[in-house]
Amino acid sequence: MIRFQMTLTMRTDQARRMALAAQGFDRSRPATVTSRNILGLVRRLGLLQLDSVNVFCRSHYLPVFSRLGPYDAALLDRLAGHGANRQGRRLFEYWAHEASLVPFELHPLLRWRMQQVDTAAWRTIARVAHEQPELIEEIHQLVADGGPIRAGATGFVRPAPGPDAMWNWHDGKRVLEYLFFTGRVTAAGRVNFERLYDLPERVLPADVLAAPTPDEADAQRELIRIAARALGVAAEPDLGDYFRLPRAASKARVAELAGAGELRPVQVEGWRGPGYVWHAARLPRRLEARALLSPFDPLVWNRDRALRLFGFHYRIEIYTPAPQRVFGYYVLPFLLGDRLVARVDLKSDRQAGSLRVRGAYAEADADHGRVASELAEELRLVAGWLGLQDVVVEDRGDLARQLRASVQSHN
């Protein structure tokens, strides 16, 4: 049944609070964080994005800390199957937003993507399957006989770095990634962040693999539902981007859910295009959130949405040459209340046992004194969680002097 609805109107501050509540920032951090807390959060978010950069902290650990506070990272490792004991595994790795940890129940919803490897995967791995189909079966058999294996076990040598050195994979790695994309192999875990490849039947529970595969449109519709619950309020491209749906599919699925009343059209102040509110989204009157956000946190990974919601222009500068960086190498937004009020360039100096703040910058309308005090406390908290003994604030940035004074007053 199609329901016809009037378009809601919403102020930007209301949209921010709704988005933050949907992301889990509307509640106090628990005194003790359990595996159940972590799994519940991942199910609420739908996924945790992975990234190899470890200058401060692996990206998938931080969204949990941002919402729940200090926790034992081994609990998340166990849920992800990254430890020696994999009995408590509840997450698997796949291409969801980007490479991500995803709850088991989403496995059937992503099989349509596995079946579209030749058009959905990037060219370097799709090409090797067409050019060397026999190698696909040889390496699949290698995994079957000896898995879990690293890419080096295929016997190929990594080529010398070239102009595209970040992706200078050998053919063995390309084939393993092709098989991973198709779901014929999966990640059994990681060692030093390197994937271990094995057969799905040796990694995932039998009931997960036996779950029926939904129709592609049904699966995509459910992924949009998960995205809508996690975002609260969003434009159609935001919803489709959450699980990287093709644009045509995203538009069709959003229209279907809007027609059914599960998504409610909304015009948000300052947004050029229409938005959608999840029908069960909460709008708290106020929020007392405080968090450092990973560059790959779902609250800010869509930079256009971060700009629309928070007026926060954010770009990660890892791949920008150092002289051209504006804020630094690994910059994290700082959330206070319902605003992004500052950004800090962080580095974990593990040898010295220090969290180094290489740059600290306040947003134009921020209260520097309050931001410095709250940020100093959050930095102290995250440093302790990471096993670092102190926080060292360097001179760069308009917030650096006050932040250093606040850090010293917290010691």
Backbone hydrogen bonds, N-H to C=O, Kabsch-Sander energy under -0.5 kcal/mol:
donor,donor_aa,acceptor,acceptor_aa,energy
3,R,259,G,-3.3
5,Q,3,R,-0.5
8,L,265,P,-2.5
10,M,267,Q,-2.1
15,A,11,R,-2.2
16,R,12,T,-2.4
17,R,13,D,-2.1
18,M,14,Q,-2.4
19,A,15,A,-2.6
20,L,16,R,-2.7
21,A,17,R,-2.3
22,A,18,M,-2.2
23,Q,19,A,-1.3
24,G,21,A,-1.6
25,F,20,L,-2.7
27,R,24,G,-0.5
34,T,32,T,-0.5
38,I,34,T,-2.0
39,L,35,S,-2.9
40,G,36,R,-2.4
41,L,37,N,-2.0
42,V,38,I,-2.5
43,R,39,L,-2.4
44,R,40,G,-1.8
45,L,41,L,-2.7
46,G,42,V,-2.8
48,L,101,L,-1.9
50,L,99,A,-3.2
61,Y,58,R,-1.3
62,L,58,R,-0.9
65,F,61,Y,-1.5
66,S,62,L,-3.2
67,R,63,P,-1.2
68,L,64,V,-3.1
69,G,65,F,-2.4
73,A,71,Y,-0.8
75,L,72,D,-2.2
76,L,72,D,-0.7
77,D,73,A,-2.3
78,R,74,A,-2.3
79,L,75,L,-2.0
80,A,76,L,-2.1
81,G,77,D,-0.6
81,G,78,R,-0.9
82,H,77,D,-3.0
83,G,77,D,-0.6
86,R,84,A,-0.7
89,R,86,R,-1.3
90,R,79,L,-2.5
91,L,79,L,-2.4
92,F,102,V,-2.9
94,Y,100,S,-2.2
96,A,94,Y,-1.2
96,A,98,E,-2.2
97,H,98,E,-0.6
100,S,94,Y,-2.4
101,L,48,L,-2.8
102,V,92,F,-3.2
102,V,100,S,-0.5
104,F,90,R,-1.8
106,L,103,P,-2.1
107,H,104,F,-2.3
110,L,106,L,-0.8
110,L,107,H,-1.3
111,R,108,P,-0.9
113,R,110,L,-0.6
114,M,110,L,-1.4
115,Q,111,R,-2.0
116,Q,112,W,-0.5
116,Q,113,R,-1.1
117,V,114,M,-0.9
119,T,116,Q,-1.3
120,A,116,Q,-3.3
121,A,117,V,-2.0
125,I,122,W,-1.0
126,A,122,W,-1.8
127,R,123,R,-3.0
128,V,124,T,-0.9
129,A,125,I,-1.0
130,H,126,A,-1.1
131,E,127,R,-2.6
132,Q,128,V,-2.4
135,L,132,Q,-1.1
136,I,132,Q,-1.1
137,E,133,P,-1.2
138,E,134,E,-2.0
139,I,135,L,-2.5
140,H,136,I,-2.0
141,Q,137,E,-2.2
142,L,138,E,-1.8
143,V,139,I,-2.3
144,A,140,H,-2.4
145,D,141,Q,-2.5
146,G,142,L,-2.3
147,G,143,V,-2.6
149,I,197,Y,-2.2
153,A,150,R,-1.4
154,T,151,A,-1.7
155,G,152,G,-1.5
165,A,162,G,-1.2
167,W,164,D,-1.8
168,N,165,A,-1.5
169,W,167,W,-2.5
174,R,170,H,-2.2
175,V,171,D,-2.5
176,L,172,G,-2.2
177,E,173,K,-2.4
178,Y,174,R,-2.1
179,L,175,V,-2.8
180,F,176,L,-2.3
181,F,177,E,-2.4
182,T,178,Y,-2.1
183,G,179,L,-0.9
183,G,180,F,-0.6
184,R,179,L,-1.4
185,V,179,L,-1.4
186,T,198,D,-2.9
188,A,186,T,-0.7
188,A,196,L,-3.2
189,G,196,L,-0.8
191,V,194,E,-2.1
194,E,191,V,-2.1
196,L,189,G,-2.2
197,Y,149,I,-3.2
197,Y,195,R,-0.5
198,D,186,T,-2.3
202,R,199,L,-1.7
203,V,200,P,-1.6
204,L,200,P,-3.2
208,V,205,P,-0.6
209,L,205,P,-1.7
210,A,206,A,-2.0
211,A,207,D,-0.7
211,A,208,V,-0.6
219,A,215,D,-2.7
220,Q,216,E,-2.5
221,R,217,A,-2.3
222,E,218,D,-2.0
223,L,219,A,-2.0
224,I,220,Q,-2.2
225,R,221,R,-1.9
226,I,222,E,-2.3
227,A,223,L,-2.4
228,A,224,I,-2.8
229,R,225,R,-2.5
230,A,226,I,-2.0
231,L,227,A,-1.9
232,G,228,A,-2.6
233,V,231,L,-2.2
234,A,276,Y,-2.2
236,E,274,P,-0.5
239,L,235,A,-1.9
240,G,236,E,-2.3
241,D,237,P,-2.3
242,Y,238,D,-1.1
243,F,239,L,-0.6
243,F,240,G,-0.6
244,R,241,D,-1.0
245,L,240,G,-2.9
250,S,246,P,-2.8
251,K,247,R,-2.8
252,A,248,A,-2.0
253,R,249,A,-2.8
254,V,250,S,-2.5
255,A,251,K,-2.1
256,E,252,A,-2.0
257,L,253,R,-2.3
258,A,254,V,-2.4
259,G,255,A,-2.4
260,A,256,E,-1.5
261,G,258,A,-1.1
262,E,257,L,-1.8
263,L,257,L,-1.5
264,R,277,V,-2.9
266,V,275,G,-2.5
267,Q,8,L,-2.7
268,V,266,V,-0.6
269,E,10,M,-2.9
271,W,268,V,-2.4
275,G,266,V,-2.9
276,Y,234,A,-2.7
277,V,264,R,-2.7
278,W,232,G,-2.5
279,H,262,E,-2.4
281,A,278,W,-2.3
291,A,335,L,-2.1
293,L,333,P,-2.3
297,D,294,S,-1.9
300,V,297,D,-1.6
301,W,297,D,-1.8
303,R,301,W,-1.1
306,A,302,N,-2.1
307,L,303,R,-1.8
308,R,304,D,-2.1
309,L,305,R,-2.9
310,F,306,A,-2.4
311,G,307,L,-1.6
312,F,306,A,-1.1
313,H,311,G,-0.6
314,Y,312,F,-0.7
320,T,317,E,-1.3
324,Q,321,P,-2.2
325,R,321,P,-0.6
325,R,322,A,-1.4
332,L,344,V,-3.0
334,F,342,A,-2.8
335,L,291,A,-3.3
335,L,333,P,-0.5
336,L,339,R,-2.8
337,G,289,A,-3.2
339,R,336,L,-1.8
341,V,334,F,-2.1
341,V,339,R,-0.8
342,A,334,F,-1.0
343,R,361,Y,-2.4
344,V,332,L,-2.2
345,D,359,G,-2.4
346,L,330,Y,-2.0
346,L,344,V,-0.7
347,K,356,R,-1.9
348,S,55,V,-2.7
349,D,347,K,-0.9
349,D,354,S,-2.8
350,R,348,S,-1.5
353,G,349,D,-1.3
354,S,349,D,-2.1
355,L,390,D,-2.8
356,R,347,K,-3.1
356,R,354,S,-0.7
357,V,355,L,-0.5
357,V,392,V,-3.3
358,R,345,D,-2.7
358,R,356,R,-0.9
359,G,345,D,-0.9
360,A,396,R,-2.0
361,Y,343,R,-2.5
363,E,341,V,-2.9
366,A,363,E,-1.9
368,H,366,A,-1.0
371,V,367,D,-2.9
372,A,368,H,-2.7
373,S,369,G,-1.9
374,E,370,R,-2.7
375,L,371,V,-2.9
376,A,372,A,-2.2
377,E,373,S,-1.7
378,E,374,E,-2.1
379,L,375,L,-2.7
380,R,376,A,-2.2
381,L,377,E,-2.1
382,V,378,E,-2.6
383,A,379,L,-2.5
384,G,380,R,-2.0
385,W,381,L,-1.9
386,L,382,V,-1.9
387,G,384,G,-1.2
388,L,383,A,-3.0
389,Q,353,G,-2.0
390,D,353,G,-1.3
392,V,355,L,-2.8
393,V,391,V,-0.5
394,E,357,V,-3.0
394,E,392,V,-0.6
399,L,360,A,-2.2
400,A,360,A,-0.7
400,A,397,G,-1.0
403,L,399,L,-2.5
404,R,400,A,-2.7
405,A,401,R,-1.9
406,S,402,Q,-2.2
407,V,403,L,-2.8
408,Q,404,R,-2.5
409,S,405,A,-1.8
410,H,406,S,-1.2
411,N,407,V,-0.8
411,N,408,Q,-0.5
